[in-house]
Amino acid sequence: SIAAAIVVFAGVWSVTGYLLPNTAFFAWGWLETVIDLLGGLATLIVTWFLFPGIVSTMVGFFLDSVAKAVEARHFPTLGPATGQTVGESIAGACKFLVVLILLNLLILPFLILGPVFPFVFYGVNGYLLGREYFELVALRRVDLQEAKRLRQENRRQIILAGVVVALLLTVPVVNLAAPVIGVAV
């Protein structure tokens, strides 16, 4: 999953690195150079902010085994999980990735508000990650309607857990274990 995330980021970086110098936005050479430099900086910033979500999505494809291990250790009397089909899991992960990218792009203007941005960033990503990890685990045992009801009933704890995971995802090296911690919680 880490390799898949690296491939995605390498792809984004490569495409952007190719398109920026090879696309003319302005006729003036100096302004084009400035745009290329700012575009490279913007690519770096966007990549940094999207990292938690993309890594979580990639890891999400492999987290069913984490949920199984937690259930086996802490809930050995539970029967086997019926869960979702592989197609449903992939569709859910892809939907989550699209929503995560869109919301993170929408909050980028909060960067100009300086100290407000971390609260917005961790709040939005905490909500998204908490919801995603909760549903990943809940849908192993209950249907979507019951998962929604349980999520509403426990929303504060779920969002708080998501914020903790979002914080962990922004710490280098620790971010590699954060999705596993999120599912275990």
Secondary structure, DSSP 8 states (H G I E B T S, - for coil): -HHHHHHHHHHHHHHHHHHHHHS---SSHHHHHHHHHHHHHHHHHHHHHHHHHHHHHHHHTTTHHHHHHHHHHH-TTS-------HHHHHHHHHHHHHHHHHHHHHHGGGGGGTTHHHHHHHHHHHHHHHHHHHHHHHTTTS-HHHHHHHHHHTHHHHHHHHHHHHHHHTSTTGGGTHHHHHHH-
